[in-house]
Amino acid sequence: MTISIQYVDPKTKTPLRKDDTAYYSETGSVYPIVNQIPRFVDSSQNYTQSFSLQWNKFSKTQIDDTDQKQSETRFFATTNWQPEELAGKNILEAGSGAGRFTRVILEKTSAHLWSFDYSEAVEANWQNNSKIAGGRLHLFQASIYEIPLPDSSFDKVFCFGVLQHTPNFEESVKSLIKYAKIGAEIVVDFYPIKGFWTKIHAKYLLRPLTKRMSHQTLLSIIERNIDSLMMIFDFLVKVRLGVLTRFLPIVDLRTIPSTLDKQKRREWAILDTFDMFSPEYDNPQRIKDVAAMFERHGAKVTFAGFVKSSAGTSAVVRGVRET
Ligand SMILES: C[S@@+](CC[C@H](N)C(=O)[O-])C[C@H]1O[C@@H](n2cnc3c(N)ncnc32)[C@H](O)[C@@H]1O
């Protein structure tokens, strides 16, 4: 049976009173509801403004459609969950961006989904998914460090592509585990450190500069140069010099679904290149270190490694909350 979960004050964990415009805490805090989304943080000041821009500009680019099902493939491969086992369950999604995985859960399962992001990406997610949710989507704006929900509430917790972009990876893992029920599963994927060469890459060489640029300027530079960069990248791969592409300031085009037409492939390349260069934080981790974080914070690791699927390869840790 699904138990209904109520928002609580993110700081004090006490119950909130609600009217049509806001949630109110006993201590006087007011959390407004804007465009039907409860807001527990002010994103105009926080470090995720690149994501606010990115996910609202490219709100539909990575949502599955008839041309590609990358999100669905990645979601089920990464979690190893079956749609049937999620029926009626309460799931927590941390850092949902424009809602590519939110969409998969709502479309492919009958689970109840609590989903949040620290940025204004929640606007894009709501536009993309509220109509198909049938009341099963509880979307809110909040930080992974102060989730406005009671601890030990969820049957499943997942967080994809987010942890490397938070200021403290381990604190983020610790926080996620707290929201799973005892015996419930937590699954994360993240940018891995594969060896000393991981950071010998155009991304890490240029980021000290690009992350400080105005996001609009960075985006314009990428848009102006994407065609020639794509041409050089494709040429290097064709002549079997793919190893050199790491020195090009563009996303690895081999990670983009091969089924896309030329225009969509270009759009995806601009989005992912902006996503490489603009975030405030980009802290890749060794898989074994993330597994150790799970163990330190009360979750028994059930899998730690690379998951390969037709959607690509992800570094994944899965665990079950024990304490
Ligand atoms: C690369 S995007 C991934 C979005 C989505 N999971 C996907 O795979 O499409 C990373 C997301 O993490 C969010 N994020 C970063 N720090 C966060 C935090 N402290 N709490 C919640 N979300 C956060 C960003 O706003 C951004 O939308």
The ligand as a MOL file (V3000), in Angstrom:
LIG
                    3D

  0  0  0     0  0            999 V3000
M  V30 BEGIN CTAB
M  V30 COUNTS 27 29 0 0 0
M  V30 BEGIN ATOM
M  V30 1 C 23.7080 17.1350 -15.3550 0
M  V30 2 S 22.1800 17.5950 -14.6520 0 CHG=1
M  V30 3 C 21.3440 16.0020 -14.6430 0
M  V30 4 C 19.8500 16.1520 -14.6550 0
M  V30 5 C 19.0800 14.8350 -14.8290 0
M  V30 6 N 19.3030 13.9210 -13.7210 0
M  V30 7 C 19.4770 14.1910 -16.1350 0
M  V30 8 O 20.2290 13.2110 -16.0960 0
M  V30 9 O 19.0530 14.6810 -17.1800 0 CHG=-1
M  V30 10 C 22.5620 17.8300 -12.9280 0
M  V30 11 C 21.3800 18.3900 -12.1450 0
M  V30 12 O 21.7120 18.3710 -10.7560 0
M  V30 13 C 21.0900 19.4960 -10.1740 0
M  V30 14 N 21.7290 19.7750 -8.8710 0
M  V30 15 C 22.9870 20.2180 -8.6390 0
M  V30 16 N 23.1720 20.4010 -7.3110 0
M  V30 17 C 22.0150 20.0390 -6.6950 0
M  V30 18 C 21.5810 20.0060 -5.3400 0
M  V30 19 N 22.3640 20.4040 -4.3350 0
M  V30 20 N 20.3380 19.5780 -5.0740 0
M  V30 21 C 19.5110 19.1720 -6.0790 0
M  V30 22 N 19.8580 19.1990 -7.3850 0
M  V30 23 C 21.1020 19.6250 -7.6950 0
M  V30 24 C 21.2930 20.5870 -11.2040 0
M  V30 25 O 20.4410 21.6820 -11.0110 0
M  V30 26 C 21.0550 19.8290 -12.5040 0
M  V30 27 O 19.7330 19.9380 -12.9610 0
M  V30 END ATOM
M  V30 BEGIN BOND
M  V30 1 1 1 2
M  V30 2 1 2 3
M  V30 3 1 2 10
M  V30 4 1 3 4
M  V30 5 1 4 5
M  V30 6 1 5 6
M  V30 7 1 5 7
M  V30 8 2 7 8
M  V30 9 1 7 9
M  V30 10 1 10 11
M  V30 11 1 11 12
M  V30 12 1 11 26
M  V30 13 1 12 13
M  V30 14 1 13 14
M  V30 15 1 13 24
M  V30 16 1 14 15
M  V30 17 1 14 23
M  V30 18 2 15 16
M  V30 19 1 16 17
M  V30 20 1 17 18
M  V30 21 2 17 23
M  V30 22 1 18 19
M  V30 23 2 18 20
M  V30 24 1 20 21
M  V30 25 2 21 22
M  V30 26 1 22 23
M  V30 27 1 24 25
M  V30 28 1 24 26
M  V30 29 1 26 27
M  V30 END BOND
M  V30 END CTAB
M  END
